[in-house]
Amino acid sequence: MVLLHLAEPPERVHAGVGVHGVRGRRDTYLLPDLWQFHLYGYSADLTVDGTAYEVSPGSVSLVPAGVQVEFAYRGRSEHLYAHFRPRLVGEPSYVPVVQDSGTAAPVLSDLLRQAIEATPSGTARVAAEVWTALWRVAQLSAALGEGGGTAGHPAVAAAIAYIEANLARPLTVPALARAAGVSHNHLTRLFRSETGTTVVAYIRQRRMARARHLLVSSTLSIPAVAASVGIPDLHAFNKSCHRELGGSPRSVRAG
C-alpha cells in the first residue's frame, strides 16, 4: 500500500503516452520528486522497490517519488501515464501499488486522455483530470473488494463505472440496474451491502466531489460546473453545495 494525499489537486502534473519494449525489453526509472501513475495496455513484469508485480491490460500502478521501478516488457508496450506531486494536506488514502481497474478502465483511460489533450502540461485542467482519475483509483479497492483484485459483485462494479462515466447525465437506479444486468431491487441490496450507502447517496457524493474539484481547479463558470455534474438547475446546485460542501459554489471556489 501507498499513502496518497488527495484532499487537494496535485501539482506539477504531466501526462502522456509511453511506448516501450521496442528497442529493449527492460527499463528502470526513479523520479526523485514526482509520483508515477500508469494505466497499462499490455502485460509485463513490474518491480517496485524490490517487490515484484505482474501487470496486464487494465492494471494501474502508483509509485511514490524517490522509489525505483523496473519494467520487464514482453514486446511493444503502450501505457498512459501521469507524473505528479501530491499536496500533503488532509488525511491520506491507502492505495495498492498495483491493482486491476476492471470495468473502470475505460473511465480512467478517458480521464487520462483528456489530461493529455489539455495542453500544456502543468495547467489546472490537466491537474483536474488527473485528480479525478486518482480519486477513482483510490476507490477501486473498496469497489472491487478486499485487496482490489476481483469484484465482490460485478454488478456493483459495473454500476459504479457507469456512474463515473455519466455524472453529467440523468442517472436513475432502474437505468443503472439495466446497465449492470440485474433487477432494481437486487442492485439496491448489493450496493448497500458492498458500499455501505445507497445508490442515490453515492451518485450525490460523486457529483459533489466532482463539482468541488472543478470549482477549485478549473475556470469553468458555475453554470457549466453544475451542468457537467448533472445538476443544471442552479438553485438545486447551490443547495447541494451548501449541504455537501459547506458553502455556496462561489465560497467553495474562493477556498
Long-range contacts (C-beta under 8 A, 24 or more apart in sequence): 1-94, 1-95, 1-96, 1-97, 2-62, 2-63, 2-64, 2-94, 2-95, 2-96, 2-97, 3-92, 3-93, 3-94, 3-95, 4-35, 4-62, 4-86, 4-92, 4-93, 4-94, 4-95, 4-134, 4-138, 5-86, 5-87, 5-88, 5-89, 5-90, 5-92, 5-93, 6-86, 6-90, 6-92, 6-93, 6-131, 6-134, 6-135, 6-138, 7-87, 7-89, 7-90, 7-91, 8-87, 8-89, 8-90, 8-216, 9-87, 9-124, 9-127, 9-128, 9-130, 9-131, 9-213, 9-216, 9-217, 10-35, 10-84, 10-85, 10-86, 10-87, 10-127, 10-130, 10-131, 10-134, 11-84, 11-85, 11-87, 11-127, 12-83, 12-84, 12-85, 12-122, 13-82, 13-83, 13-84, 13-115, 13-121, 13-122, 13-126, 13-127, 13-130, 14-82, 14-83, 14-84, 14-121, 14-122, 14-126, 15-80, 15-81, 15-82, 15-83, 15-112, 15-115, 15-116, 15-121, 15-126, 15-129, 15-130, 16-80, 16-81, 16-116, 16-121, 17-78, 17-79, 17-80, 17-81, 17-116, 18-78, 18-79, 18-80, 18-81, 19-76, 19-77, 19-78, 20-71, 20-73, 20-76, 20-77, 20-78, 20-79, 21-73, 21-74, 21-75, 21-76, 21-77, 22-76, 25-72, 25-73, 25-74, 26-70, 26-71, 26-72, 26-73, 27-70, 27-71, 27-73, 28-68, 28-69, 28-70, 28-71, 29-68, 29-69, 29-70, 29-71, 30-66, 30-67, 30-68, 30-69, 31-65, 31-66, 31-83, 32-65, 32-66, 33-65, 33-66, 33-85, 34-65, 34-83, 34-84, 34-85, 35-62, 35-63, 35-64, 35-65, 35-83, 35-84, 35-85, 35-86, 36-61, 36-62, 36-63, 36-69, 36-81, 36-83, 37-61, 37-62, 37-81, 37-82, 37-83, 37-84, 37-130, 37-133, 37-134, 37-137, 38-79, 38-80, 38-81, 39-79, 39-80, 39-81, 39-101, 39-105, 39-108, 39-109, 39-112, 40-77, 40-79, 41-77, 41-78, 41-79, 41-80, 42-73, 42-74, 42-75, 42-76, 42-77, 42-78, 42-79, 43-74, 44-71, 44-72, 44-73, 44-74, 44-77, 45-71, 45-72, 46-70, 46-71, 46-72, 46-98, 47-72, 48-97, 48-98, 51-97, 53-97, 53-98, 55-98, 56-100, 57-105, 58-100, 58-101, 58-102, 58-105, 59-98, 59-99, 59-100, 59-101, 60-98, 60-99, 60-100, 60-101, 60-108, 60-137, 60-140, 61-97, 61-98, 62-95, 62-96, 62-97, 62-137, 63-97, 80-109, 80-112, 80-113, 80-116, 81-112, 82-112, 82-115, 82-130, 82-133, 84-127, 84-130, 84-134, 93-138, 95-137, 95-138, 95-141, 96-141, 96-147, 96-148, 99-137, 99-140, 99-141, 99-144, 99-147, 99-148, 99-149, 100-144, 100-148, 100-149, 100-150, 101-137, 101-140, 102-140, 102-144, 102-151, 102-157, 102-161, 103-151, 103-154, 103-157, 103-158, 103-160, 103-161, 104-136, 104-140, 104-143, 104-157, 104-160, 104-161, 104-164, 106-161, 106-165, 107-136, 107-161, 107-164, 107-165, 108-133, 108-136, 108-137, 110-165, 111-136, 124-217, 124-218, 124-219, 125-217, 125-218, 127-217, 128-213, 128-214, 128-217, 128-218, 131-213, 131-217, 132-210, 132-213, 135-209, 136-164, 142-195, 143-194, 143-195, 145-194, 152-194, 153-190, 153-194, 154-180, 155-180, 155-181, 155-182, 155-186, 155-187, 155-190, 156-180, 156-187, 156-190, 156-191, 156-194, 156-195, 159-187, 159-191, 159-199, 160-202, 163-202, 163-203, 163-206, 164-206, 166-230, 167-203, 167-206, 167-207, 167-210, 167-228, 167-229, 167-230, 168-227, 168-228, 168-229, 168-230, 169-230, 170-230, 171-203, 171-230, 173-199, 173-200, 204-240, 204-244, 205-244, 207-231, 207-240, 208-240, 208-241, 208-244, 208-245, 211-237, 211-240, 211-241, 211-245, 211-249, 211-252, 212-245, 212-252, 215-249, 215-252, 215-253, 216-252, 216-253, 216-255, 222-249, 222-250, 222-253, 225-249
